[in-house]
Amino acid sequence: MSQNAFITEETIEGADDGPLADATVAVKDNISTEGIRTTCGSAMLESYVPPYDATVVERLKDAGATIVGKANMDEFGMGGTTETSAYGAVKNPVDEGHVPGGSSGGSAAAVAAGDADLALGSDTGGSVRNPAAFCGVVGIKPTYGLVSRYGLVAYANSLEQIGPIGTSVEETAALLDVISGPDPKDSTTRFDLDEDGEDAAHPAADSNYAGAADGDVDGMTIGVITDLLEGADDRVVEVFEASLEDLRAQGAETVEVSLDSLEHAVQAYYVIAMSEASSNLARFDGVRYGQSGGYEGNWNDAFARAREEGFGEEVKRRILLGTYALSAGYHDKYYKKAQDARAWVKRDFDDALDQADVLATPTMPVLPPELGESLDDPLQLYLMDANTVPVNLANLPAISVPAGEADGLPVGLQLIGPKFGEESIVRAASAVED
Amino acid sequence: MSETPVDAEEVEHVAELARVDLDDDEVDAFTTQFAEILEYFEALDEVPEVESEADLVNVMRPDEVEASLDQEEALQNAAETEDGFFKGPRVS
């Protein structure tokens, strides 16, 4: 375990029987585990011990899984390299001089290194798919509302979902089968009431995601999003094209699609995510939980000092920019425009998915950066998320599956499906790994 | 050049609104970075007004008492408590 993939190594035994009875699982450290500290990669929560389990953790235990530890992550999920963790950077098991991606970098690294069979991450703007691509494993970002967020420490709650990571598409999909489903404790999983207010079936009720990993793409139409190839590294595009050629050889048809709104997706994503973060992270005042610093004096001064100490630089940057974007005089200019852009992105995806069963892009436009390489330039890091954030804005499901290597480093292929079309993306991805 | 120049005073004002103290080095670094990031956000000006439909519906349940954390559990992560309450710094 030399990659620093875990913040806390502790075993939680699950039920004796169940679909995951033989499986070990790493759980990202922003997912609450009763009695085991949950730090979110932040010094603010260094000694925070949740008094309850997240719903997904209960489901893991009921399925018989053995949880082997709490995985390292970018602080509060804010980063794409796992270098913003207060507990030190994680090394990429494929090449230890490189980052594992993020923010669920510990989760992906644990699976890639064989420290856990499976892992849970959370994906707000790519945080499951990015490290899956960089570590050469599989990661799924479910449709918004498929998986309960109860017990996930919120960063940007209108965007994020908990998602599974594994070494094969089928195993990863099997973990999604376990964690998905409605939860009375998360009303965003309960969107599907009928007109009488009665429960209708949640999409996960009659689904079989693992069963969809049959590799059968004969007759499937795959839309290639050309807008997201233009800015990508040539070495990445080469592996991506070879992967598409392989899918065509298996009977899939590829068509080109273009989404004009994507030009504004990264801007919209960061304005929305930072705005939500500035509100969500207001709860960390050191009174009910978190580092208090024990300061005397005025309430506001004491909070401001505790938060100066407890939060790292990227978290402060996002809280401040979010506060700015929501402040008087700027709300319409940034936040409202970002919401328009979000609606536009959704509409563009709906149109593109009328022309194709699934959409394809490289998961990341670049190869995994070297450790330390990207710390100094926040904007460059944000731009690295160009291919993943549009999916969160549109609430859609997407999977990253290993497509090959370039210069000895993994390249991921991203497949995006229609709302609750997890089975389609699992099917297509299982053909990529054949 | 950005239409929204950010100076150190503005960064300090936002930090105060957000209740996050910054040291002088952080104020300097953020002033430069915010100018660059906000300039990039300027492109949102080109986005047309788009109608959106909410995907979600309100979920209600009967207003009946259900189990929740007990007081001891709710207080277990607090640095200071008194008589079953959270204890914070004085308000003024």
Interface residues (C-beta under 8 A of the other chain):
Chain A: S47 Y48 V49 P51 Y52 Y144 G145 P184 S187 T188 R190 F191 L193 G197 E263 H264 Q267 A268 Y270 V271 S278 A282 D285 G286 V287 R288 Y289 G290 S292 G294 Y295 E296 G297 N298 W299 N300 D301 A302 F303 A304 R305 R307 E308 F311 E313 K316 R317 I319 L320 L321 T323 Y324 A325 S327 K333 Y334 K337 A338 Q339 D340 A341 R342 A343 W344 K346 R347 P378 L379 Y382 N395
Chain B: V11 V14 A15 E16 L17 A18 R19 V20 D21 L22 D23 E26 F30 Q33 F34 E36 I37 L38 Y40 F41 A43 L44 D45 E46 V47 P48 E49 V50 E51 S52 D55 L56 V57 N58 V59 M60 R61 L69 E73 A74 Q76 N77 A78 A79 E80 F86 K87 G88 P89 R90 V91 S92
